[in-house]
Structures are given as structure tokens and as C-alpha cells.
Amino acid sequence: MIDRPAPGDVRLIDDEGGQVGIVKLNEALEMAQEKELDLVEMNPNADPPLCKLMDFGKFKYDQSKSSKQVQKVRKVKEVKLRPKTEKHDFDVKLRRARSFLEDGHKVLVTMVFKGREQRHPDLGREALFRFFGELEEMAKMEREPLQEARNRMAMVLAKKK
């Protein structure tokens, strides 16, 4: 026969990560008040529920701080080109995109058409593929060049793993 914990019992972990064991909920709450900490239910589906003594405000702050650091890394940087972009300007934008990729960012390469250039999207598509060809050893194409509007075409590049 298996010993079942009584209703109202919790498995408690102290603020240093050590197992206290199975205690009554009232005792766990008293321990939390004595240490001026919060009693946090970590796994309500366990039998008995798993609870931990911790400073919940600090825990939430640390979680939000770490999620913000992850968000910083995953920004999308944009590089704009035109079908008539000259060789030197093309190379400058290429170096800029390369540095973005090395920093772990995704790069949105946008081709902007003005005036009569709008009638020749194939020239813009060629320039975008040429741009990707220069970065092919370090980047993968996440999104093929797509015509977004009459005057815009874009593709997304990301660093290869």
C-alpha cells in the first residue's frame, strides 16, 4: 500500500534549493512569513503540489530581465537598395549587412523602386539575388524576394548556424 499525502500537504523546497519535505500548507505559510518570503506553487499537478520559498518580486524581475536580453538579440535590421545602386554603395550596404548578421540580427533587404523603375521588378530581383550571393557563405535566405507593394520588394536574411 502506498502512503498518500493528506489533502493540504505540500512538498516544500526552501529558499536555498534544499528539500524540506512534505509539510502541512499552514506550516509552509508560517515558514514563508518567518523568512519574509513568498510561498510559490511551482507544480500544482504534482501529488502533493510542489511549492518553493522565494522572493517572488525578485524572481519576476529576473525573468523579465532575461527575456529582454533575448529580445535584443533578435532584432531585424533593414538595408535599403535601389535597382540603380552603384557598386561602391552596394559594397558599403553589403558590409553593413554582414556586420548585422555577425551580431546575430536578421537583415531585411528592401529594394525600393521609383518612377519608371516600377515597370522592371526583374532588375530589382536580380540585384537582391546578387546581394544574397555575396553573403551566401554566412547567411541563409529566410524569405525569398517578394513584391510587397508597387514600389517595394523585400527579402529576409539570417545567419547560418
N, C-alpha and C positions, 0 to 999 in steps of 0.2 A: 504494500500500500504506500502511495506517495503522499508525503506531507504537503498539503496545500496551504499557502499563506492565508491568513484570515482577511476578510474584507477590511479595508482601511490600513493595511500594511503596505509599506513601500520598500524597495531596495534602495539604499542610500549610499551615495558617493560623497565624500567630504570635499572641502574646497581645495585640498591638495591632490585630489585624484585617487585617494585611497578608499577602499571598500569599507564601509561601516557595517553593512549587512542589512538584514530585514528588520525594520523598526516600525512602530506604530506611526501613523501620519502625525498625530499630536506631538510625539517626541521629536520627529523630524522638524516640525514647525518651531518647536521650542529651541532646538539646536541652532536653527537659522537665526532666530531672534537673538540668542546669546552672542553669536558671532557677528551680528549685524549684517547678515547676508540674506539672499533670497533663496527660497526653495523652488527649483525649476524642474518641471516634469520633462524628462528627456525622451522617454519612450512610454507613452500611455498604453500601448498594446501588449507590453511585456506582462508576465504574471509572476510576481507583483510588479506594478508600474515602477520604472526606473526614475529616480529623482536625484538631483545634484544640488549641493550648496554652492552658490556662486553670486558674484555681484552682477546682476542681470544688465544693469545700465552699461557697465564696462564691456560685457560680452557683446551687446548690441552695437556699441561704438566700434569695437574691434572688427566686427563683421562688416559694418558699413565702410570702414576704412579700407579693408582688404578688397571689397567689391569695387571701390572707386579706383584702386590701383589697377585692377584687371581692366576696367573700362578705359583707362588712359592708354593702355597698350593697343587697344583695338579700334583706334580712330581711323577714319577714311580721309586720306589726303587727296586733293584734286590737282591735276596738271591739265592746263588748257592748251590746245593746239589749234591751228588753222590749216587748211589744205596748202596754203602758200607759205607756211613757216619755213624760214631759211635754215640752212644746215647748222650754222653756229647756234641759233636759238633752239633748234631741235636738240642739239647736243647738250645745251645747258639744261633744258627741261628733262632730258634723259638722265643726267647726273642727279638732278633733284629727285626724280622718281626713284632712282637707285638708292639714294640715301634714305628716303622714306621706307622703302622695302627693307633695308638693312636694320632700321629701327623697329621693325615689326608691324608697321602700319600697312593697311591696304591702300592701293592707289586707284583713284577714279580718273581715267584718262578721257577727257572730253574734247571732241572735235567740234568747233564752232564754225558754222557756215554763215557767210554774209553775202547779200546780194545774189549775183549770178552763181556763186559757188553752190547754192542750194540745189541747182539743177544737176550737180555732179557729185552725188554722195559716194560714188565709187572711188574718187580721188581721196576723200577723207578716210574711207575704209582701208585703202592701201597704206596711207600714212600711219594709221593705227596699227596695222599688222607689221609695218616696218618698225614702229616703236616697240612693239612686243618682241619682235625678232631680236632687237638689240638687248633686251632684258631676259631672253628666254632661258639662259643658264641659271638665273636666280629667281625667276618669277613664273607663276602659272596663271593662266587666264581663268578667272572665276566666272566672268560673264563676257560672252562674245560681243563684238561691237554691234550695238543696236541703235537704230534711229529712234530717238526719244521724241523729237519734235521736228518740224521742218528744218530748223536751223541748228540742231544738236544731234550728235551721235556719241555714244559713250561705251567704254568697256572697263571692267574692274580687274586689277591685277593683285595677286597676293604672293607673299614669299613662299618658295618651295620649302618643304620640311627637310 
